[in-house]
Structures are given as structure tokens and as C-alpha cells.
Amino acid sequence: MFYAEMIEKYSEKFNPSKADTIAEILRAYPKLIAYKQKVIEGESRSFVRMFSNAV
């Protein structure tokens, strides 16, 4: 999906201007990255716990 299409769909769904849509995406980006890292770390811990008894 192209970024322009994504911005257009978000703008249509929530009705902000395109500039406000881009600003919202930029504000949310650091939170998204932090959440993604937290999920990856949680999955790693689960994987280690699941196979720690196998060794």
C-alpha cells in the first residue's frame, strides 16, 4: 500500500485533514516502535521458557 493511499484512508475514516493525519502518525510512531520491541522481547522470553525444559 502506498503511503498516500494509507493517509487518504485514515483521513476518510477519522475525518481529520491530511496534515493532521500525518502529524498523528508521526506522534504515534515512537509508541508503536516501543510496543513492537516489548512484544518481541515477550515472545523471546516465551520461546526460551517453552524450550528450556527440553535441554
Backbone as CSV, one residue per row, in Angstrom:
resi,resn,N_x,N_y,N_z,CA_x,CA_y,CA_z,C_x,C_y,C_z
1,MET,0.851,-1.175,0.000,0.000,0.000,0.000,0.896,1.237,0.000
2,PHE,0.582,2.147,-0.819,1.349,3.384,-0.866,0.979,4.270,0.318
3,TYR,1.937,5.062,0.754,1.701,5.937,1.899,0.570,6.918,1.639
4,ALA,0.509,7.448,0.426,-0.561,8.392,0.101,-1.934,7.743,0.256
5,GLU,-2.058,6.485,-0.168,-3.328,5.768,-0.020,-3.657,5.548,1.447
6,MET,-2.649,5.196,2.242,-2.864,4.958,3.662,-3.334,6.254,4.344
7,ILE,-2.699,7.352,4.025,-3.088,8.644,4.609,-4.496,9.009,4.174
8,GLU,-4.822,8.774,2.913,-6.156,9.066,2.394,-7.221,8.256,3.128
9,LYS,-6.979,6.955,3.319,-7.947,6.091,4.001,-8.127,6.509,5.460
10,TYR,-7.018,6.826,6.134,-7.094,7.264,7.526,-7.875,8.566,7.617
11,SER,-7.598,9.491,6.680,-8.299,10.778,6.676,-9.796,10.597,6.461
12,GLU,-10.159,9.687,5.567,-11.575,9.433,5.316,-12.255,8.801,6.519
13,LYS,-11.543,7.906,7.184,-12.141,7.178,8.305,-12.357,8.080,9.524
14,PHE,-11.359,8.889,9.867,-11.437,9.681,11.097,-11.713,11.160,10.851
15,ASN,-11.712,11.581,9.583,-12.105,12.909,9.152,-11.179,14.065,9.569
16,PRO,-9.905,13.847,9.868,-9.024,14.996,10.052,-8.458,15.418,8.691
17,SER,-7.795,16.558,8.664,-7.126,16.970,7.427,-5.943,16.038,7.187
18,LYS,-5.403,16.072,5.991,-4.249,15.213,5.698,-3.044,15.638,6.532
19,ALA,-2.881,16.929,6.759,-1.771,17.403,7.600,-1.929,16.886,9.027
20,ASP,-3.144,16.911,9.552,-3.391,16.385,10.901,-3.167,14.872,10.949
21,THR,-3.528,14.191,9.881,-3.315,12.747,9.802,-1.836,12.421,9.873
22,ILE,-1.035,13.129,9.086,0.413,12.902,9.091,0.998,13.229,10.457
23,ALA,0.557,14.307,11.069,1.043,14.676,12.408,0.701,13.596,13.422
24,GLU,-0.495,13.037,13.343,-0.913,11.972,14.266,-0.062,10.726,14.079
25,ILE,0.210,10.371,12.830,1.060,9.209,12.557,2.450,9.425,13.139
26,LEU,3.006,10.612,12.955,4.337,10.908,13.487,4.354,10.895,15.012
27,ARG,3.272,11.366,15.636,3.199,11.335,17.107,3.102,9.910,17.629
28,ALA,2.392,9.054,16.911,2.174,7.678,17.364,3.368,6.771,17.078
29,TYR,4.226,7.135,16.154,5.313,6.268,15.721,6.222,5.808,16.864
30,PRO,6.720,6.689,17.733,7.585,6.208,18.830,6.885,5.198,19.742
31,LYS,5.600,5.397,19.991,4.847,4.453,20.818,4.738,3.104,20.123
32,LEU,4.515,3.129,18.818,4.413,1.901,18.051,5.720,1.121,18.093
33,ILE,6.836,1.794,17.932,8.139,1.139,17.957,8.403,0.549,19.344
34,ALA,8.084,1.292,20.401,8.277,0.788,21.761,7.399,-0.439,22.009
35,TYR,6.162,-0.403,21.549,5.259,-1.546,21.707,5.786,-2.761,20.948
36,LYS,6.248,-2.534,19.727,6.787,-3.627,18.919,7.972,-4.278,19.622
37,GLN,8.873,-3.481,20.188,10.035,-4.012,20.890,9.605,-4.819,22.116
38,LYS,8.605,-4.322,22.824,8.093,-5.018,24.007,7.504,-6.378,23.623
39,VAL,6.765,-6.428,22.525,6.170,-7.681,22.054,7.268,-8.659,21.650
40,ILE,8.269,-8.182,20.934,9.369,-9.052,20.505,10.095,-9.624,21.716
41,GLU,10.356,-8.799,22.723,11.026,-9.281,23.933,10.166,-10.311,24.654
42,GLY,8.866,-10.084,24.721,7.958,-11.034,25.360,7.928,-12.366,24.629
43,GLU,7.922,-12.317,23.304,7.934,-13.552,22.523,9.240,-14.308,22.725
44,SER,10.343,-13.582,22.827,11.641,-14.228,23.054,11.650,-14.947,24.395
45,ARG,11.126,-14.302,25.415,11.072,-14.937,26.737,10.184,-16.172,26.721
46,SER,9.055,-16.091,26.025,8.153,-17.244,25.920,8.839,-18.406,25.231
47,PHE,9.541,-18.112,24.165,10.236,-19.136,23.403,11.290,-19.814,24.267
48,VAL,12.049,-19.034,25.029,13.098,-19.599,25.896,12.460,-20.475,26.968
49,ARG,11.383,-20.019,27.590,10.696,-20.808,28.617,10.129,-22.094,28.046
50,MET,9.617,-22.027,26.840,8.991,-23.199,26.232,10.025,-24.303,25.969
51,PHE,11.210,-23.924,25.574,12.219,-24.928,25.222,13.295,-25.115,26.281
52,SER,13.243,-24.426,27.386,14.262,-24.585,28.423,14.189,-25.966,29.075
53,ASN,13.011,-26.548,29.127,12.862,-27.885,29.727,13.321,-28.990,28.795
54,ALA,13.442,-28.694,27.517,13.805,-29.712,26.521,15.299,-30.031,26.570
55,VAL,16.092,-29.147,27.121,17.547,-29.362,27.108,17.980,-30.205,28.274
